[in-house]
Amino acid sequence: MSETVLLVGGGGREHAIARALEGSDCELYACAGNRNPGIDRIAAGFETFDTTNTSAVTTYAEEVGATLAVIGPEAPLQAGVADALSDAGVFPFGPSAEGAKIETDKAYQRRFMREHDIPGCPEFETFESTEDACAYIDSSEADLAVKPAGLTGGKGVKVIGDQVDKEGAKAYLREETYDRVVLEERFVGEEFTVQGLVANGSLRVTPAVQDHKRAYEGDEGPNTGGMGSYSDAGLELPFLTEDEYRDAVGILDETVAALGDYTGVLYGQFMLTADGVKVIEYNARFGDPEAMNTLPVMNTDFLDVLVAAREGEDLPQLSFAPRATVCKYAVPEGYPDDPQGGTPIEVDEETVAQAASATVETNGDARLFYASVDSRDDGVYTTTSRAFAVVGIAETISEAEGIAERALSNADEGVRIRHDIGTEELVQSRIDHAAELRGE
């Protein structure tokens, strides 16, 4: 029986999900706060509205006869969209609002880890008073990570000793006046992500990815939603050993067991430290950009995963093409602090395809994923958030990086790109740092 799938969300991650379902035995519909032109091209129907409005989502799902739904962003999960869809008889691949607290409430997240004795948890304290948090910062001899407990779009964390000093951290808390704050020990090392698909007690993991949060090359500047990312042709990254990857998967295994009835994506953001693998945070959905590294090389039909989840079956074992990927985001000038939108986008799918076909590599490919853009009658324009991403796919990271760069060669007008992501120099610096952490 053919399925009808509702995709909730309109970013680059959701464009990757739409492309993963393209060609499967399903009819795709989508809803988002913005009209993503890439998703619009694939979907049989696309409505724009606030996707944290649970009644609007369920009404649209019922109108199109959805049998399955995939919820991309974290805000609809927090709002209970998965719960509302389930109540309406539409199976959601995404956790309930309670399950999503593993991401949406960082204080809960750390208490959950401590309560269930999950490895990799830092020492932490939570505060509801800004002044109490500031006093703790003053009293601590160690550098701390300062985390608002709620959602901040990946931009809220400030790390003492890296991004700010103690005075800067206190000024940040007093300026923002968050309701609750988590202060935890700072991890020093190399970050990486492992995303797992979860349903009916099954965990199926994907290749490790390294995201780049900082706005500027050389890991300088403020945090962003993610400027780009890369993965290797196997499960591990070049700086990770097989045992270190397995340690991260083991942490996800224990987390899934503790969560119990959880359906959707469980994203583990880890830090490889001198003391092993630690947990920076969890997300309750695919990463953006990490979904754009993972889904294009997944051989397993994503629809088969969704159907198995609904039917109460073990999820299928996942298969991935032995290809490396490099994702680079184009963002408006001034992003993230003072973004300037309204620039026409010069890159399209034909340009990206030509970049891949013009290479000497065998089996090279390139994908364009639209994110936060303004689709007008006369073309596509930037907004004030991340505009689009290009993913190069090849046998090696270096070849994939070259493809992505060629595809983006005409995209410098009005947008900015971190050109160092996936370069041999950057990857080697990660390898050297990991070796230093191990004492090699």
C-alpha positions as CSV (number, residue, x, y, z in Angstrom):
1,M,0.0,0.0,0.0
2,S,1.3,3.4,-1.0
3,E,1.9,5.8,2.0
4,T,1.0,9.4,2.3
5,V,3.8,11.2,4.3
6,L,3.5,14.7,5.9
7,L,6.8,16.4,6.4
8,V,6.9,19.1,9.0
9,G,9.5,21.8,8.6
10,G,11.1,23.8,5.8
11,G,14.9,23.9,6.4
12,G,17.9,22.2,4.8
13,R,17.4,19.2,7.1
14,E,13.8,18.8,5.8
15,H,14.9,19.2,2.2
16,A,17.3,16.3,2.8
17,I,14.4,14.3,4.3
18,A,12.2,15.1,1.3
19,R,14.9,14.0,-1.1
20,A,15.4,10.8,0.9
21,L,11.7,10.0,0.3
22,E,11.7,11.1,-3.3
23,G,11.2,8.0,-5.5
24,S,9.8,5.9,-2.6
25,D,6.3,4.4,-2.7
26,C,4.7,7.4,-1.1
27,E,3.1,10.7,-1.8
28,L,4.8,13.6,0.1
29,Y,3.1,16.7,1.5
30,A,4.8,19.4,3.5
31,C,4.1,22.2,5.9
32,A,6.5,24.9,7.2
33,G,6.7,28.5,8.2
34,N,8.6,29.2,4.9
35,R,8.2,27.8,1.4
36,N,11.3,25.9,0.7
37,P,11.6,25.7,-3.1
38,G,13.4,22.4,-3.0
39,I,10.7,20.7,-0.9
40,D,8.0,22.4,-3.0
41,R,9.4,20.8,-6.1
42,I,9.2,17.3,-4.6
43,A,5.9,17.6,-2.6
44,A,2.4,17.0,-4.0
45,G,1.3,19.8,-1.7
46,F,2.9,22.5,0.5
47,E,1.2,24.7,3.0
48,T,2.8,27.5,5.0
49,F,1.8,28.2,8.6
50,D,3.3,28.1,12.1
51,T,4.2,24.4,12.6
52,T,4.1,24.8,16.4
53,N,0.3,25.2,16.0
54,T,-0.7,21.6,16.7
55,S,-4.3,22.0,15.4
56,A,-3.1,23.5,12.1
57,V,-0.7,20.6,11.6
58,T,-3.2,17.9,12.4
59,T,-5.9,19.6,10.3
60,Y,-3.6,19.6,7.3
61,A,-2.5,16.0,8.0
62,E,-6.2,14.9,7.9
63,E,-6.9,16.9,4.8
64,V,-4.2,15.2,2.8
65,G,-4.9,11.7,4.3
66,A,-1.5,11.4,5.9
67,T,-0.6,7.9,7.1
68,L,2.9,8.9,8.4
69,A,4.5,12.1,9.5
70,V,8.2,13.1,9.9
71,I,8.8,16.1,12.2
72,G,12.0,17.9,11.4
73,P,12.6,20.8,13.7
74,E,12.8,20.8,17.5
75,A,10.2,23.6,18.1
76,P,7.2,21.5,16.8
77,L,8.4,18.6,18.9
78,Q,8.4,20.8,22.0
79,A,5.0,22.1,21.2
80,G,3.6,18.5,21.1
81,V,3.0,18.1,17.4
82,A,3.9,14.4,17.6
83,D,1.4,13.9,20.4
84,A,-1.4,15.7,18.4
85,L,-0.7,13.7,15.2
86,S,-0.8,10.5,17.1
87,D,-4.1,11.4,18.8
88,A,-5.4,12.2,15.3
89,G,-4.4,8.7,14.0
90,V,-1.3,9.8,12.1
91,F,1.9,8.0,13.0
92,P,4.6,10.5,13.8
93,F,8.3,9.7,13.4
94,G,9.4,12.1,16.1
95,P,9.1,11.9,19.9
96,S,6.4,13.1,22.1
97,A,6.8,16.4,23.9
98,E,7.9,14.4,27.0
99,G,10.4,12.4,25.0
100,A,11.7,15.5,23.3
101,K,12.7,17.0,26.7
102,I,16.0,15.1,26.2
103,E,16.7,18.1,23.9
104,T,14.3,20.9,24.8
105,D,15.2,21.0,28.5
106,K,19.0,20.8,29.2
107,A,18.5,20.7,33.0
108,Y,16.2,17.7,32.5
109,Q,18.7,16.2,30.1
110,R,21.5,16.2,32.6
111,R,19.4,15.0,35.5
112,F,18.2,12.2,33.3
113,M,21.8,11.2,32.5
114,R,22.7,11.3,36.2
115,E,19.6,9.4,37.3
116,H,20.2,6.6,34.8
117,D,24.0,6.5,35.3
118,I,24.6,7.2,31.6
119,P,28.3,7.5,30.8
120,G,29.8,10.8,29.6
121,C,27.8,13.1,31.8
122,P,29.7,16.2,33.1
123,E,29.5,17.6,36.6
124,F,26.8,20.2,36.5
125,E,24.5,22.5,38.5
126,T,21.2,24.1,37.6
127,F,20.0,27.6,38.6
128,E,16.7,29.5,38.3
129,S,18.3,32.7,39.7
130,T,20.7,34.7,37.4
131,E,22.6,36.1,40.4
132,D,23.0,32.6,42.0
133,A,24.4,31.4,38.7
134,C,26.8,34.4,38.6
135,A,27.9,33.7,42.1
136,Y,28.7,30.1,41.2
137,I,30.7,31.3,38.2
138,D,32.7,33.5,40.6
139,S,33.3,30.6,43.0
140,S,34.3,28.0,40.5
141,E,38.0,27.4,39.8
142,A,37.2,25.5,36.7
143,D,36.1,26.8,33.3
144,L,32.4,26.2,32.7
145,A,30.0,25.8,29.9
146,V,27.0,28.2,30.3
147,K,23.8,26.7,28.9
148,P,20.3,28.1,28.8
149,A,18.0,25.2,29.8
150,G,15.6,25.8,26.9
151,L,15.9,26.0,23.1
152,T,18.2,28.6,21.6
153,G,18.7,27.4,18.0
154,G,22.2,26.1,18.7
155,K,23.4,29.6,19.5
156,G,22.9,30.0,23.3
157,V,25.9,28.2,24.8
158,K,28.9,30.3,26.0
159,V,32.1,28.5,27.1
160,I,34.3,30.2,29.6
161,G,37.9,30.1,28.6
162,D,37.0,29.8,25.0
163,Q,34.3,32.2,23.9
164,V,34.1,34.4,27.0
165,D,35.8,35.1,30.3
166,K,34.0,35.0,33.7
167,E,32.9,38.6,33.4
168,G,31.6,38.1,29.9
169,A,29.7,35.0,31.0
170,K,28.0,36.9,33.8
171,A,27.2,39.8,31.6
172,Y,25.6,37.4,29.1
173,L,23.4,35.9,31.7
174,R,22.3,39.3,33.1
175,E,21.6,40.6,29.6
176,E,19.5,37.6,28.4
177,T,17.8,36.9,31.8
178,Y,17.0,33.2,31.0
179,D,14.6,31.5,33.4
180,R,16.9,28.5,34.0
181,V,20.6,28.0,33.4
182,V,22.8,24.9,33.5
183,L,26.5,25.4,34.4
184,E,28.6,22.4,33.7
185,E,32.3,21.4,33.4
186,R,33.8,22.4,30.2
187,F,34.9,19.6,27.9
188,V,38.1,20.1,25.9
189,G,38.6,17.9,22.8
190,E,37.1,17.2,19.4
191,E,33.4,17.3,18.8
192,F,31.5,14.8,16.7
193,T,28.0,13.6,16.2
194,V,26.4,10.2,15.8
195,Q,22.7,10.2,14.8
196,G,20.5,7.2,15.6
197,L,17.1,6.1,14.2
198,V,15.0,4.8,17.1
199,A,11.7,2.9,17.4
200,N,10.3,-0.1,19.2
201,G,13.5,-0.4,21.2
202,S,15.6,-0.5,18.1
203,L,18.6,1.8,17.6
204,R,20.2,2.0,14.1
205,V,23.2,4.3,13.9
206,T,24.6,6.4,11.1
207,P,28.2,7.5,10.2
208,A,29.8,10.0,12.5
209,V,29.8,13.7,11.4
210,Q,31.7,16.7,12.5
211,D,29.8,20.0,12.5
212,H,31.3,23.4,12.6
213,K,29.4,25.8,14.8
214,R,31.7,28.8,14.7
215,A,30.9,31.5,12.2
216,Y,34.3,32.1,10.7
217,E,37.2,30.1,9.3
218,G,39.7,28.7,11.8
219,D,36.8,28.2,14.3
220,E,36.6,31.8,15.1
221,G,33.6,34.0,15.9
222,P,30.2,33.3,17.5
223,N,28.3,30.1,17.4
224,T,25.8,29.5,14.6
225,G,23.2,26.9,13.8
226,G,26.1,25.2,11.9
227,M,28.2,26.4,9.0
228,G,28.9,23.0,7.5
229,S,30.0,19.5,8.3
230,Y,31.8,16.4,6.9
231,S,31.7,12.6,7.1
232,D,34.1,9.9,5.9
233,A,33.5,6.9,3.7
234,G,33.1,4.6,6.7
235,L,31.3,5.0,10.1
236,E,34.2,6.7,11.8
237,L,35.8,10.1,11.2
238,P,39.5,10.3,10.4
239,F,40.4,11.4,13.9
240,L,38.2,8.7,15.6
241,T,39.2,5.1,16.3
242,E,36.7,2.3,15.9
243,D,36.6,1.9,19.7
244,E,35.8,5.6,20.2
245,Y,32.9,5.4,17.7
246,R,31.7,2.3,19.5
247,D,31.9,4.1,22.9
248,A,29.6,6.8,21.5
249,V,27.1,4.2,20.1
250,G,27.2,2.5,23.5
251,I,26.1,5.7,25.2
252,L,23.3,6.1,22.7
253,D,22.3,2.4,23.4
254,E,22.1,3.1,27.2
255,T,20.1,6.3,26.5
256,V,17.6,4.6,24.3
257,A,17.1,1.9,26.9
258,A,16.5,4.5,29.6
259,L,14.1,6.5,27.4
260,G,11.8,3.6,26.9
261,D,9.0,4.5,24.6
262,Y,10.9,6.8,22.2
263,T,10.4,7.1,18.4
264,G,12.3,9.3,16.0
265,V,15.9,10.4,15.8
266,L,18.3,10.6,18.8
267,Y,21.3,12.7,18.0
268,G,24.3,12.5,20.2
269,Q,26.7,15.3,20.2
270,F,29.9,14.0,21.7
271,M,33.3,15.3,22.7
272,L,36.4,13.1,22.4
273,T,38.5,14.2,25.4
274,A,41.7,13.0,27.1
275,D,39.3,11.0,29.4
276,G,37.4,9.4,26.6
277,V,34.0,10.2,24.9
278,K,31.7,12.6,26.7
279,V,28.2,13.9,26.0
280,I,27.9,17.6,25.1
281,E,24.1,17.3,24.5
282,Y,21.4,15.3,22.8
283,N,19.0,16.4,20.1
284,A,15.6,14.7,19.5
285,R,15.8,15.1,15.7
286,F,18.2,15.0,12.8
287,G,20.9,17.6,12.9
288,D,21.1,20.5,10.4
289,P,23.5,20.2,8.6
290,E,24.3,16.6,9.7
291,A,21.1,15.2,8.0
292,M,22.6,16.5,4.7
293,N,25.7,14.4,5.2
294,T,23.8,11.2,6.3
295,L,20.7,10.9,4.2
296,P,22.2,11.3,0.7
297,V,24.5,8.3,1.3
298,M,21.9,6.0,3.0
299,N,21.1,3.1,0.7
300,T,18.2,1.9,3.0
301,D,14.9,3.3,1.9
302,F,13.9,5.8,4.6
303,L,10.3,5.0,4.0
304,D,11.0,1.4,5.1
305,V,12.3,2.8,8.4
306,L,9.1,4.8,8.9
307,V,6.8,1.9,8.1
308,A,8.7,-0.5,10.4
309,A,8.4,2.1,13.2
310,R,4.7,2.3,12.8
311,E,4.1,-1.4,12.5
312,G,6.0,-2.1,15.8
313,E,8.8,-4.0,14.0
314,D,12.5,-3.9,14.5
315,L,13.9,-1.2,12.3
316,P,15.8,-2.4,9.2
317,Q,19.6,-2.6,9.4
318,L,21.0,0.6,7.8
319,S,23.3,0.4,4.8
320,F,25.4,3.4,3.6
321,A,27.3,3.9,0.4
322,P,31.1,4.0,1.1
323,R,31.3,7.7,0.3
324,A,32.6,10.8,2.1
325,T,30.6,14.0,2.2
326,V,31.3,17.6,2.8
327,C,28.5,20.1,3.4
328,K,29.1,23.9,3.3
329,Y,26.4,26.4,4.1
330,A,26.0,29.8,2.4
331,V,24.8,32.3,4.9
332,P,23.9,36.0,4.4
333,E,26.6,38.6,5.0
334,G,26.7,39.6,8.7
335,Y,25.3,36.2,9.9
336,P,24.7,35.5,12.8
337,D,24.9,38.8,14.6
338,D,23.8,41.3,11.9
339,P,22.5,39.3,8.9
340,Q,21.7,41.1,5.7
341,G,19.0,39.4,3.6
342,G,17.4,40.1,0.2
343,T,20.2,38.9,-2.0
344,P,19.3,36.8,-5.1
345,I,20.8,33.3,-5.0
346,E,22.9,32.5,-8.0
347,V,23.3,28.8,-7.3
348,D,20.7,26.3,-8.6
349,E,20.5,22.5,-9.0
350,E,21.9,22.7,-12.5
351,T,24.9,24.6,-11.4
352,V,25.6,22.1,-8.6
353,A,25.2,19.1,-11.0
354,Q,27.7,20.7,-13.4
355,A,30.2,21.1,-10.6
356,A,30.0,17.4,-9.9
357,S,30.1,16.3,-13.6
358,A,33.1,18.6,-14.3
359,T,35.3,16.7,-11.8
360,V,37.8,13.9,-12.6
361,E,36.7,11.8,-9.6
362,T,34.7,8.7,-10.2
363,N,31.3,8.4,-8.6
364,G,31.3,12.1,-7.6
365,D,28.1,13.8,-6.8
366,A,26.8,17.1,-5.5
367,R,23.5,18.1,-3.9
368,L,21.9,21.4,-3.2
369,F,19.7,21.8,-0.2
370,Y,17.6,25.0,0.3
371,A,17.1,26.2,3.9
372,S,15.8,29.6,5.0
373,V,15.1,31.4,1.7
374,D,12.5,33.7,0.2
375,S,11.0,32.2,-2.9
376,R,9.6,35.0,-5.1
377,D,8.2,35.1,-8.6
378,D,11.5,36.4,-10.0
379,G,13.7,34.0,-8.1
380,V,15.0,32.9,-4.8
381,Y,16.5,35.4,-2.2
382,T,18.3,35.1,1.0
383,T,16.6,35.9,4.4
384,T,18.5,36.6,7.6
385,S,19.2,32.9,8.4
386,R,21.2,30.2,6.7
387,A,20.2,30.2,3.0
388,F,21.3,27.0,1.4
389,A,23.9,24.3,1.5
390,V,25.9,22.3,-1.0
391,V,27.1,18.8,-0.3
392,G,29.9,17.2,-2.2
393,I,29.9,13.4,-2.3
394,A,33.0,11.4,-3.4
395,E,35.3,8.6,-2.4
396,T,37.4,10.8,-0.1
397,I,36.8,13.9,2.0
398,S,39.3,15.9,0.0
399,E,37.5,15.0,-3.3
400,A,34.1,15.8,-1.8
401,E,35.4,19.1,-0.5
402,G,36.6,20.0,-4.0
403,I,33.2,19.3,-5.5
404,A,31.4,21.4,-2.9
405,E,33.8,24.3,-3.5
406,R,33.3,24.2,-7.3
407,A,29.6,24.1,-6.8
408,L,29.8,27.2,-4.6
409,S,32.2,29.1,-6.8
410,N,29.5,31.5,-8.1
411,A,27.9,32.0,-4.8
412,D,30.0,34.7,-3.1
413,E,27.7,37.7,-4.0
414,G,25.9,38.6,-0.8
415,V,26.6,35.3,1.0
416,R,29.5,34.0,3.1
417,I,30.9,30.5,3.2
418,R,33.3,28.8,5.5
419,H,35.7,27.5,2.9
420,D,37.9,25.6,5.3
421,I,35.4,22.9,6.1
422,G,36.6,19.6,4.9
423,T,40.0,20.8,3.7
424,E,43.0,18.5,4.1
425,E,44.6,21.1,6.4
426,L,41.5,21.3,8.7
427,V,41.0,17.5,8.8
428,Q,44.7,16.9,9.6
429,S,44.5,19.4,12.5
430,R,41.7,17.3,13.9
431,I,43.7,14.1,13.6
432,D,46.7,15.8,15.3
433,H,44.6,17.1,18.1
434,A,43.0,13.7,18.7
435,A,46.4,12.1,18.8
436,E,47.5,14.7,21.4
437,L,44.4,14.0,23.5
438,R,45.3,10.3,23.6
439,G,48.9,11.1,24.5
440,E,50.3,9.7,21.3
